[in-house]
Every structure is written in C-alpha cells, then in structure tokens.
Amino acid sequence: KHPINVHPSDLPRYRGGFPLEAQILAGDRKLYVSVHHTVPRIDAGGVLARRQPLKIKRSDTMTGLLTRCLPIGAGLAAGVVTHFERLAPVPPLPVEDPVPHAWGIRRALDASGRLVNTGVLGRLRIEWPLDTARDIARAARAFDMIGGAMTNHGAHLYRVTAARTLENAVRGAPGEVLARSDAGLDVQAKDAVVRLEGRFADADGHIEVGERFASTEPIRRLLPF
C-alpha cells in the first residue's frame, strides 16, 4: 500500500496546514494542486502528480479556492491510484530560497529582539502600525472561513470580512476611524485609508469617528479550533 495525499500547492512550496491562506496572503497569482506520497515529515513526500495551475483572482477567498480545488484534487488522486504503477516521475518545480511554508504559528525574534508571530495565523490579527491596506484586504479574504481578519476596540472584537483601499494617503493614526457609513468604516492603515466591511462579534461593540482600533486579543483566543 502507498498512502497518498492531496495538497493545494506546488510542493515543496507551502508545505503545512494553511496553504490556501498562505498563497492569498503572499499575493500569488497561480495555484497548483499536487498529489504526493505521505512520509513522517509533513507534506515532504515525493510528488506523484501536479495539475496545471489555476488563476488566483484578486477577489478569491480561501473558501472559494477550496471549492475550486476539491474536484480537481479528487480527479488527480483518482488518476494516481488508477495508473500508480505507470506514473512517470514528476520533476520538482524551481523554488526560491527560502521556500515559503504554510505553518500555522511560528514564534521568532524580529530585528529588535521582540518575539513575534511569523506563521500564517500570525496574520489573522490586524497590526495597525505594520499592516498596509493590501495586507488587510488579503487577510480578510484568506481567513473568510473563520470570520475574516480581526481587530479590537477595547474589549470588543471586530471581524473584517472585506477591505479595499480608498485613498493612498495618511490622514490619521494607524487604526483610527476616519468616517462611518452604511458602506463600512474608513480606517487609516499604515500606508492608506482602507474601507472595512464587517461587524462586531457582540451586540455591545461600537466605534465612533476619531476612535481607534488596537489589536490586543491574543491570537490563540481568536481561533475557533
């Protein structure tokens, strides 16, 4: 018996448990689906088949990509099982160094010696002094399955389900709400004003123009698993 696995990336790129999220966060434009041998090291077995890439659209969410990948992966795996003894080796794709991975949370020291989250789930929480408008929009799409990117106003959690750049300008402090409307909240990101669509997680959550979001909730408390 030869255990196999379907993985939505061009292995060895984006090994790990969050490959779709990682590719959206990175701004990749092509998505491969691979079938590989399973070995004790996660997603490190030899690739048996690889599907020609799908285009990742700028509007794609994680759940949308997953829906597109599932039938492709099932068909690819069925072909591997049927023709296993006659499969030709699949040459590895050229990859950059270091190879991007898709681990959930990795803790690392930054240049100032501060311990920070470097894994995919480290991007779940918006870091207003650091995140660009593009970063926030990508995070909202990458984490749509669990409610979007997240931030806080006081003790109240706000889930960002969509975001787009309104103005490439700095008109306030990072996280400051500059305007409110039925279309959403206009908030200052690191580099631009971004319009957020979303909602507070509880009925008491509210923020006024001039007040600021400040992400303080530990990431482990934001996860539903």
C-alpha positions as CSV (number, residue, x, y, z in Angstrom):
1,K,0.0,0.0,0.0
2,H,1.2,3.5,-0.8
3,P,-0.6,6.3,1.2
4,I,-1.1,9.5,-0.8
5,N,-2.3,13.0,0.0
6,V,-3.8,15.9,-2.0
7,H,-2.2,19.3,-1.3
8,P,-3.3,22.6,-2.9
9,S,0.2,24.0,-3.7
10,D,3.2,23.4,-5.9
11,L,5.1,21.4,-3.3
12,P,7.6,21.8,-1.7
13,R,6.3,25.4,-1.7
14,Y,3.6,26.0,1.0
15,R,4.1,22.8,3.0
16,G,1.9,22.8,6.1
17,G,-1.7,23.1,7.2
18,F,-2.7,26.5,5.7
19,P,-1.5,26.6,2.1
20,L,-4.5,28.4,0.6
21,E,-4.4,31.1,3.2
22,A,-0.7,31.5,2.7
23,Q,-0.9,31.9,-1.0
24,I,-3.6,34.6,-0.7
25,L,-1.6,36.4,1.9
26,A,1.5,36.3,-0.3
27,G,-0.4,37.6,-3.3
28,D,0.3,34.6,-5.5
29,R,-1.5,34.5,-8.9
30,K,-1.3,30.8,-9.6
31,L,-2.5,27.8,-7.6
32,Y,-1.3,24.3,-8.2
33,V,-2.8,21.1,-6.9
34,S,-0.3,18.2,-6.0
35,V,-0.7,14.6,-5.1
36,H,2.2,13.2,-3.1
37,H,3.5,10.3,-1.1
38,T,2.9,10.6,2.7
39,V,6.0,10.4,4.8
40,P,6.7,11.1,8.5
41,R,7.7,14.7,7.7
42,I,4.6,16.7,6.8
43,D,4.0,17.2,3.1
44,A,7.5,16.2,2.3
45,G,6.9,13.1,0.2
46,G,7.7,12.8,-3.5
47,V,5.2,14.5,-5.8
48,L,3.3,11.9,-7.9
49,A,1.1,14.3,-10.0
50,R,0.6,18.0,-10.3
51,R,-2.3,19.8,-12.0
52,Q,-1.6,22.8,-14.3
53,P,-2.2,26.0,-12.3
54,L,-5.5,27.7,-11.6
55,K,-5.5,31.5,-11.7
56,I,-5.9,33.2,-8.3
57,K,-8.1,36.2,-8.8
58,R,-7.7,39.3,-6.6
59,S,-11.2,38.7,-5.3
60,D,-10.7,35.0,-4.4
61,T,-11.3,33.9,-0.8
62,M,-9.9,30.8,0.9
63,T,-13.3,29.1,0.7
64,G,-13.7,30.0,-2.9
65,L,-10.3,28.5,-3.8
66,L,-11.1,25.4,-1.7
67,T,-14.3,24.9,-3.6
68,R,-12.4,25.1,-6.9
69,C,-9.6,22.8,-5.7
70,L,-11.7,19.9,-4.3
71,P,-12.9,18.3,-7.6
72,I,-9.5,18.9,-9.2
73,G,-7.8,17.1,-6.3
74,A,-10.2,14.3,-6.3
75,G,-9.8,13.7,-10.0
76,L,-6.0,13.9,-9.7
77,A,-5.9,11.4,-6.9
78,A,-8.1,9.0,-8.7
79,G,-5.8,9.1,-11.7
80,V,-2.8,8.5,-9.5
81,V,-4.5,5.4,-7.9
82,T,-5.5,4.0,-11.3
83,H,-2.2,4.5,-13.0
84,F,0.1,4.2,-10.0
85,E,2.5,1.5,-11.4
86,R,3.0,3.5,-14.7
87,L,3.4,7.0,-13.2
88,A,6.4,9.0,-14.6
89,P,8.4,10.9,-12.0
90,V,7.3,14.5,-11.5
91,P,10.3,16.8,-11.5
92,P,10.3,19.4,-8.7
93,L,9.5,23.0,-9.7
94,P,12.2,25.6,-9.2
95,V,11.7,27.3,-5.9
96,E,13.2,30.3,-4.2
97,D,15.3,30.2,-1.1
98,P,13.9,30.2,1.5
99,V,10.9,28.1,0.4
100,P,7.7,29.7,1.6
101,H,5.8,27.4,4.1
102,A,2.3,27.4,5.4
103,W,2.7,26.7,9.1
104,G,0.0,28.0,11.5
105,I,2.1,29.9,14.0
106,R,5.8,30.2,14.4
107,R,7.4,32.4,17.0
108,A,10.6,34.3,16.0
109,L,12.7,37.2,17.2
110,D,12.5,40.3,15.0
111,A,15.4,42.7,14.4
112,S,14.7,44.5,17.7
113,G,14.7,41.2,19.7
114,R,10.9,41.2,20.1
115,L,9.1,37.9,19.9
116,V,6.6,38.0,17.0
117,N,4.3,35.6,15.2
118,T,5.7,34.7,11.7
119,G,3.3,31.9,10.7
120,V,0.2,32.2,8.6
121,L,-2.1,32.6,11.6
122,G,0.0,35.5,12.8
123,R,-1.7,37.5,10.0
124,L,-5.1,36.8,11.4
125,R,-4.9,39.8,13.8
126,I,-4.5,43.2,12.1
127,E,-1.4,45.0,13.3
128,W,-2.3,48.6,12.5
129,P,1.1,50.2,12.7
130,L,2.6,47.5,10.5
131,D,-0.1,46.3,8.0
132,T,-0.7,48.0,4.7
133,A,-4.2,48.4,3.2
134,R,-3.3,45.5,0.8
135,D,-2.2,43.3,3.8
136,I,-5.6,43.9,5.5
137,A,-7.6,43.1,2.3
138,R,-5.7,39.9,1.7
139,A,-6.1,38.8,5.4
140,A,-9.9,39.3,5.1
141,R,-10.0,37.1,2.1
142,A,-7.6,34.5,3.5
143,F,-9.5,34.0,6.7
144,D,-13.1,34.2,5.5
145,M,-13.8,30.6,6.7
146,I,-13.4,31.7,10.3
147,G,-14.9,35.2,10.0
148,G,-12.2,37.3,8.4
149,A,-9.3,39.3,9.8
150,M,-9.7,40.5,13.3
151,T,-9.1,43.6,15.5
152,N,-10.3,45.1,18.7
153,H,-11.9,48.2,20.0
154,G,-11.5,48.0,23.8
155,A,-12.8,44.6,24.9
156,H,-14.9,44.2,21.7
157,L,-13.8,42.0,18.8
158,Y,-14.4,43.3,15.2
159,R,-14.3,40.9,12.3
160,V,-13.2,42.3,9.0
161,T,-15.0,40.4,6.2
162,A,-13.8,42.6,3.3
163,A,-11.5,45.5,2.8
164,R,-10.4,47.8,-0.1
165,T,-8.1,50.8,-0.5
166,L,-9.9,54.1,-0.7
167,E,-7.1,56.6,-0.7
168,N,-3.3,56.3,-0.8
169,A,-2.7,58.8,1.9
170,V,-2.1,59.1,5.6
171,R,-4.8,61.2,7.3
172,G,-4.8,59.8,10.8
173,A,-3.1,57.5,13.3
174,P,-3.0,53.8,12.4
175,G,-6.3,52.2,13.3
176,E,-8.2,55.5,13.5
177,V,-11.7,55.6,12.2
178,L,-12.0,58.5,9.8
179,A,-15.6,58.0,8.6
180,R,-18.6,55.8,9.0
181,S,-21.3,55.0,6.5
182,D,-23.7,52.2,5.5
183,A,-20.8,51.0,3.2
184,G,-18.5,50.4,6.1
185,L,-15.7,52.0,8.2
186,D,-13.0,54.1,6.6
187,V,-9.9,53.4,8.7
188,Q,-6.2,54.5,8.5
189,A,-3.9,51.7,7.7
190,K,-0.1,52.0,7.7
191,D,0.0,53.5,4.2
192,A,-3.5,54.2,3.0
193,V,-7.1,54.7,4.0
194,V,-9.0,51.4,3.9
195,R,-12.7,50.7,3.9
196,L,-13.7,47.9,6.1
197,E,-16.8,45.8,5.9
198,G,-17.5,43.7,8.9
199,R,-19.2,43.5,12.2
200,F,-18.5,43.4,16.0
201,A,-18.7,39.9,17.5
202,D,-21.1,41.1,20.2
203,A,-24.1,43.5,20.3
204,D,-22.3,46.0,22.6
205,G,-19.4,46.6,20.2
206,H,-19.3,50.1,18.7
207,I,-16.7,52.6,17.5
208,E,-17.1,56.3,16.6
209,V,-15.2,58.5,14.2
210,G,-11.9,59.6,15.8
211,E,-11.6,56.5,17.9
212,R,-9.0,53.8,17.1
213,F,-8.9,50.1,16.7
214,A,-6.0,48.5,18.6
215,S,-5.5,44.7,18.2
216,T,-4.9,43.4,21.7
217,E,-6.6,40.0,21.7
218,P,-4.1,37.1,21.8
219,I,-4.2,35.2,18.5
220,R,-4.9,31.9,20.3
221,R,-8.2,33.3,21.5
222,L,-9.3,34.3,18.0
223,L,-9.1,30.8,16.7
224,P,-12.2,28.5,16.6
225,F,-10.1,25.4,17.0
